[in-house]
């Protein structure tokens, strides 16, 4: 079951022991080290009756399929954060085996079913979040709809403003072909981790260690490419680093490349919102069509941010090329006025006051807003039909 993205309390008893209810030693041997690595107390019991006194108060309850029928027979009260845990070897190759899990999970009113070792990262992350009594920080993403649209400036402005507001913020640049977000932030000369050296690191990456190792200033932590060793970011490595960043920070902002990579796709899927930056020009909307089509496949919460004097939708400008099947006309989420001082101020870790500063702050608030399927706007396709954004 996917966790919500708000940094809210999971349980008032986060320091208490979680429960592992199983007589399967193999399953216990797979789960116990994950809890230990996260400094999360875990008590194993071999019979459901031994779990009765802690069933409601434990932060997490993990039940093996071997004792799930007994737990159902005990008729324990409904609770949150109850997982039915198994192993891939237990599932075997017979698809019929998996059908046994869901009836048991439904009867237990479990909040999810996971199989190890495939779910190792998920469970390790859950143990860490529960031990820290926090949920992952929201992820915001920006991408340029066309060349020169200013998506990197938009990402840096949003991240800088959030950091100045007292929120620990990680800004991640996934465009290894660009000039590097640390240069725009005035942090290019500062020592610290960059791509791809950080991606090549092995072992568990502790959230605080990640933040401490990145170039930083006043709550803003930046991860960009190494200009001496440009390389595309590995998707699995990116996901591992993103998990650590979301646990350590209050906000994560990702600057996406216009041409999607595997890492960029994962960032898009994790994002609460994707802002497509459009600059002035009568053909800006047409130029952005392929970008919105590509990223709209992975996140339905995608909208346009107008830079400077960009037109919301230029009147009388038609699309004269083939339509991408997955393209939809995204809503306009906001406008950021032009300000020649903005690049200089951002290199100093500052944001403009007045209209530009308010526009950046309002936009960051809009992008950070929790969204649901009801927020997906119906948008005209231009051919008399109506459709919604691509499902996540």
Secondary structure, 3 states (H helix, E strand, C coil): CCCCCCCCCCCCCCCCCEEEECCCHHHHHHHHHHHHHCCCCEEEECCHHHHCCCCCCCCCEEEEHHHHHHHHHHCCCCCCCEEEEEEHHHHCCCHHHHHHHHHHHHHHCCCEEEEECCCHHHHHHHHHHHHHCCCCCEEEEEEECCCCCCHHHHHHHHHHHHHHCCCCEEEEECCCCCCCHHHHCCCCCCCCCCECCCCCCCCCCCHHHHHHHCEEECCEEEECECCCCCCCCCHHHHHHHHHHHHHHCCEEEEECCCCCCHHHHHHHHHCCEEEEEECCCCCHHHHCHHHHHHHHCCCCCEEEEEECCCCCCCCCCCCCCCCCCCCCCCEEEEEECCCCCHHHHHHCCCCCCHHHHHHHHHHHHHHHCCCCHHHCCCEECCCCCEECCCCC
